[in-house]
Amino acid sequence: MNKIKAVIIEDENPAARLLDKMLKELRPEWEIVILPGIVDEAVKWFSCNPHPDVIFLDIHLLNGNSFRFIEQAKPDSMIIFTTAYDEYAIRAFSVNSIDYLLKPIHKERLAESIAKFERLYHKEIKEYKQLLDIQNVLQQLSDNARKYRTRFLITYRDSFMTLQVSDIAYFYTENKITFAKTYHNKSYSIDISLNKPEEQLDGHSFFRVNRQFIVSANAIKKVEPYFLNKVRIQVEPPYEGNIQVSRERVTALKVWLNY
């Protein structure tokens, strides 16, 4: 395989640097260029330079969206989208592109996208474009508001009640049961795995810090160093044990907190 050329177009500098770092760790032989997440500047670069093999493209750019960039630049590149849309909202979108990466981007998920790109790389770009309906899908996403889960129906005292997402400080699991802790320091069991809230909640407000916890930004009271380059977070209402963030997730956590 020839040396792969990749371009990152991202409107958040910390997110662009994090993606660049992960790409260099996974594919050190690639040539990677970071472009500002500004439609006009990205279009100008594509008009003056050979188009890369793959673009990591944020859906929402600083002065427009990626639909406008694609329409003007007409890139001869395969595209992997990066997005803060929840997975449910872009399920149809995923079948119209190589792949998408949900922010904050996990290194394991990025590796899967790279592998998918490499499987398609030897195919003709023309054949790829025939399968791709990027513009129609982007237009549909631009026209529709983001939809995130706003409440949970839970069993409470032999009846049912609704628990508003805005009242939840964090989710956690104990003995394979998922709980939601509210800001009023009450815990409610939720009859789903922790993976479901991660898919359905607004990624700007909630973050999966490890296998056991999803926390709201408003619930984080303190972030402090811990052993082996990990960090530990303190939440309000407090949790009795330690909430640790692995060193692989620390950078993503910092980027998320800086949104």
C-alpha positions, 0 to 999 in steps of 0.5 A, spaced: 500 500 500 502 506 498 503 512 503 496 514 505 495 521 506 490 524 511 487 530 512 483 532 519 478 538 518 475 539 525 473 546 528 475 544 535 483 545 536 483 540 542 479 535 538 483 535 532 490 535 536 487 529 539 485 525 533 492 527 530 495 524 536 491 517 536 492 517 528 500 517 529 500 512 534 495 507 530 498 509 523 505 512 524 507 511 517 501 516 514 502 523 512 497 527 516 495 534 515 490 538 520 486 544 516 482 549 520 475 547 521 473 553 516 469 552 510 473 557 506 480 555 508 479 548 507 476 549 500 482 553 498 487 548 501 483 543 496 483 547 490 491 548 491 493 541 493 492 534 491 486 531 494 488 526 500 486 519 500 481 520 506 478 526 510 476 526 517 471 531 517 467 534 522 460 535 520 459 542 523 464 547 522 466 554 524 462 557 518 458 552 516 457 545 515 461 539 511 455 539 506 457 546 504 465 544 504 463 538 500 459 541 495 465 547 493 471 542 494 468 536 491 474 532 494 476 526 491 477 522 497 474 517 502 470 520 508 470 518 515 465 523 519 466 526 526 460 528 529 457 529 536 450 527 534 447 521 538 448 514 534 440 513 534 440 520 530 445 518 525 444 510 524 441 511 517 447 516 515 452 511 517 450 506 511 452 512 506 459 513 508 465 509 510 464 510 517 463 516 522 466 517 529 462 519 535 465 524 539 469 524 544 473 519 539 475 512 542 482 510 540 479 503 539 473 505 535 478 509 531 482 503 529 475 500 527 474 506 522 481 505 519 481 498 518 474 499 514 478 504 510 483 500 508 479 494 506 476 499 501 482 503 499 484 498 493 477 499 490 475 504 485 474 511 488 468 511 482 465 505 485 465 508 492 462 514 490 456 511 487 454 508 493 455 514 497 449 519 498 453 524 502 450 531 500 443 528 501 444 525 508 448 531 510 442 536 508 437 531 512 442 532 518 442 539 517 435 540 517 433 536 523 434 538 530 438 533 534 434 528 538 437 526 545 433 522 550 430 526 555 427 522 560 427 514 563 420 510 565 422 507 571 419 502 576 418 505 583 414 503 589 410 498 585 408 503 580 412 507 574 415 514 574 419 518 569 426 520 571 428 527 567 435 526 564 436 533 567 435 531 574 441 525 573 448 527 576 451 520 573 449 513 571 453 507 575 453 499 575 453 495 581 452 487 581 450 488 573 445 493 575 444 500 572 443 506 577 441 513 576 443 518 581 440 524 581 442 531 584 437 530 590 442 524 592 437 519 590 438 512 586 434 509 581 435 502 578 434 503 570 432 496 566 438 497 561 445 496 560 450 502 561 451 502 553 444 504 552 445 511 556 451 512 552 448 512 545 442 516 547 445 521 551 447 528 549 455 527 548 456 534 550 453 533 557 455 526 559 461 522 558 463 515 559 469 515 564 470 507 565 466 501 564 462 503 570 460 510 570 457 515 565 457 522 569 454 529 567 459 535 566 455 539 572 456 533 577 464 533 576 466 537 582 474 535 582 479 532 577 485 530 580 491 526 578 491 518 580 496 512 580 499 510 573 497 517 569 490 516 571 486 521 574 480 520 579 474 525 579 470 527 585 462 528 583 456 531 587 452 528 590 458 524 592 460 516 590 463 512 596 468 509 592 473 511 587 471 514 580 478 512 576 479 514 569 484 510 565 490 514 562 487 512 555 481 516 556 484 522 560 486 526 554 479 525 551 476 527 558 480 533 558 477 535 551 470 534 553 471 538 559 474 544 555 468 544 550 
